[in-house]
Amino acid sequence: MTRRTDTPPTWDERTQLTTFLDYARDTARAKCEGVSAEDARKAPLPNSPLMTMCGLISHLRWVEYHWFQVMFLGEEPAGPLTEATDEDPDPEMRTAVDIPLPRLLAAYEDQSERYRRLLSDYALDAWAARPISDGRHVDLRWVILHLVEEISRHNGHLDIVRELVDGRTGV
């Protein structure tokens, strides 16, 4: 089982923020432990055909990519997010059913490790290269807080999907 903690080893702001970010990530991974390949691809909510465990992990990976690499660093978008349209706003969730969950989890962990290093290279009050939808620029602190919220919200979705596909609860 994934070991996770929300208690930081020190009480400075950066350590608290990054501890909660890692806690949310680790919780997402823990919710996937032991799920079968078949169950990881099931979409148990009739009106949400993309809501699979594979789809959610893929979404988390690409959301972090978007916020750290595209918005904060100002890189050009790449990967499935470049295929998003009004009719298909979440292609990273749709295409994930063809990728085994262990591979999605490994890619997410590798990316998380890169972003841990990135976070150590910038001040929390460093401004994002790209503005958010209302035209304002956010700082790295806001990006981290936003991702803690985003990942935690989707952890609730992982809870629901996991319980519906195989009955496991309480992770």
C-alpha positions as CSV (number, residue, x, y, z in Angstrom):
1,M,0.0,0.0,0.0
2,T,1.2,3.5,-0.7
3,R,2.4,5.3,2.4
4,R,1.2,8.8,2.6
5,T,1.1,11.6,5.1
6,D,-0.3,15.1,5.3
7,T,2.1,16.1,8.1
8,P,5.1,18.0,6.9
9,P,8.6,17.3,8.3
10,T,9.1,21.0,8.8
11,W,6.6,23.9,9.1
12,D,7.7,26.3,6.5
13,E,5.1,27.3,3.8
14,R,6.8,25.5,0.9
15,T,7.1,22.2,2.8
16,Q,3.5,22.4,3.9
17,L,2.2,23.1,0.4
18,T,4.4,20.4,-1.3
19,T,3.5,17.9,1.5
20,F,-0.2,18.4,0.8
21,L,0.3,18.1,-3.0
22,D,2.2,14.8,-2.5
23,Y,-0.4,13.6,-0.1
24,A,-3.2,14.2,-2.7
25,R,-1.1,12.5,-5.4
26,D,-0.3,9.5,-3.1
27,T,-4.0,9.2,-2.2
28,A,-5.0,9.0,-5.9
29,R,-2.4,6.2,-6.4
30,A,-3.6,4.4,-3.2
31,K,-7.1,4.4,-4.5
32,C,-5.9,2.4,-7.5
33,E,-4.0,-0.3,-5.6
34,G,-5.2,-3.8,-6.4
35,V,-7.8,-2.9,-8.9
36,S,-8.1,-5.3,-11.8
37,A,-7.2,-4.2,-15.4
38,E,-10.8,-4.8,-16.3
39,D,-12.2,-2.8,-13.4
40,A,-9.8,0.1,-14.0
41,R,-11.5,0.6,-17.4
42,K,-15.1,0.3,-16.3
43,A,-17.3,3.4,-16.4
44,P,-19.9,2.6,-13.8
45,L,-21.7,6.0,-14.0
46,P,-24.2,5.8,-16.9
47,N,-24.0,9.5,-17.7
48,S,-20.2,9.7,-17.4
49,P,-18.7,7.3,-19.8
50,L,-15.2,8.8,-19.4
51,M,-15.3,8.4,-15.6
52,T,-13.0,5.4,-15.2
53,M,-10.0,4.9,-12.9
54,C,-7.7,5.0,-16.0
55,G,-9.4,8.2,-17.2
56,L,-9.1,9.9,-13.9
57,I,-5.4,9.1,-13.4
58,S,-4.7,10.3,-17.0
59,H,-6.7,13.4,-16.3
60,L,-4.7,14.2,-13.1
61,R,-1.4,13.7,-15.0
62,W,-2.4,16.1,-17.8
63,V,-3.9,18.6,-15.4
64,E,-0.6,18.9,-13.6
65,Y,1.2,19.1,-17.0
66,H,-1.1,21.9,-18.0
67,W,-0.6,24.0,-14.9
68,F,3.1,23.5,-14.4
69,Q,4.4,23.3,-17.9
70,V,1.9,25.3,-20.0
71,M,0.6,27.9,-17.6
72,F,3.5,28.4,-15.2
73,L,6.5,27.8,-17.5
74,G,4.7,29.0,-20.6
75,E,5.5,26.0,-22.8
76,E,3.4,25.1,-25.8
77,P,0.7,22.5,-25.1
78,A,1.4,18.9,-26.2
79,G,-0.1,15.5,-25.8
80,P,-3.9,14.7,-25.8
81,L,-4.8,18.2,-24.4
82,T,-4.0,19.6,-27.9
83,E,-6.9,17.5,-29.2
84,A,-9.5,19.0,-26.8
85,T,-12.7,20.5,-28.5
86,D,-16.0,21.6,-27.2
87,E,-17.4,18.2,-28.2
88,D,-14.5,16.3,-26.6
89,P,-13.1,18.5,-23.8
90,D,-11.3,15.6,-22.1
91,P,-9.5,13.5,-24.7
92,E,-6.9,12.4,-22.0
93,M,-9.8,10.6,-20.3
94,R,-11.2,9.0,-23.4
95,T,-7.9,7.7,-24.7
96,A,-6.8,6.4,-21.3
97,V,-8.9,3.3,-21.6
98,D,-6.4,1.9,-24.1
99,I,-3.5,2.4,-21.6
100,P,-2.9,-0.1,-18.8
101,L,-3.4,1.5,-15.3
102,P,0.1,0.6,-14.1
103,R,1.6,2.4,-17.1
104,L,-0.6,5.5,-16.3
105,L,0.4,5.4,-12.7
106,A,4.1,5.1,-13.5
107,A,3.9,8.0,-15.9
108,Y,2.1,10.1,-13.3
109,E,4.7,9.2,-10.7
110,D,7.6,10.0,-13.0
111,Q,6.0,13.4,-13.8
112,S,5.4,14.1,-10.2
113,E,9.1,13.6,-9.4
114,R,10.0,16.0,-12.2
115,Y,7.6,18.6,-10.8
116,R,9.0,18.1,-7.2
117,R,12.3,19.2,-8.6
118,L,10.7,22.1,-10.6
119,L,9.0,23.4,-7.4
120,S,12.3,23.6,-5.7
121,D,13.7,25.8,-8.4
122,Y,11.1,28.6,-8.1
123,A,10.0,31.0,-5.4
124,L,6.4,30.5,-4.3
125,D,5.7,34.1,-5.4
126,A,7.1,33.6,-8.9
127,W,4.5,34.5,-11.5
128,A,3.1,32.1,-14.1
129,A,4.1,32.9,-17.7
130,R,0.5,32.6,-19.0
131,P,-2.6,34.3,-17.6
132,I,-5.6,32.4,-16.4
133,S,-9.0,32.9,-18.2
134,D,-9.7,36.3,-16.6
135,G,-6.4,37.7,-17.8
136,R,-4.6,37.7,-14.4
137,H,-1.3,35.9,-13.8
138,V,-1.2,33.6,-10.8
139,D,1.9,32.7,-8.7
140,L,3.3,29.3,-8.0
141,R,1.7,29.2,-4.6
142,W,-1.7,29.5,-6.3
143,V,-0.9,26.8,-8.8
144,I,0.1,24.4,-6.0
145,L,-3.1,25.2,-4.0
146,H,-5.2,24.8,-7.1
147,L,-3.7,21.4,-7.8
148,V,-4.2,20.2,-4.2
149,E,-7.9,21.1,-4.7
150,E,-8.2,19.6,-8.1
151,I,-6.5,16.3,-7.2
152,S,-8.5,16.0,-4.0
153,R,-11.8,16.6,-5.8
154,H,-10.9,13.8,-8.2
155,N,-9.9,11.6,-5.4
156,G,-13.6,11.7,-4.4
157,H,-14.4,10.6,-7.9
158,L,-11.9,7.7,-7.6
159,D,-13.6,6.8,-4.3
160,I,-17.0,6.5,-6.0
161,V,-15.7,4.7,-9.1
162,R,-13.7,2.2,-7.1
163,E,-16.6,1.4,-4.8
164,L,-18.9,0.9,-7.8
165,V,-16.5,-1.3,-9.8
166,D,-15.3,-3.7,-7.0
167,G,-16.7,-2.6,-3.7
168,R,-13.5,-1.4,-2.2
169,T,-13.9,1.6,0.1
170,G,-12.0,3.5,2.7
171,V,-8.6,4.2,1.1
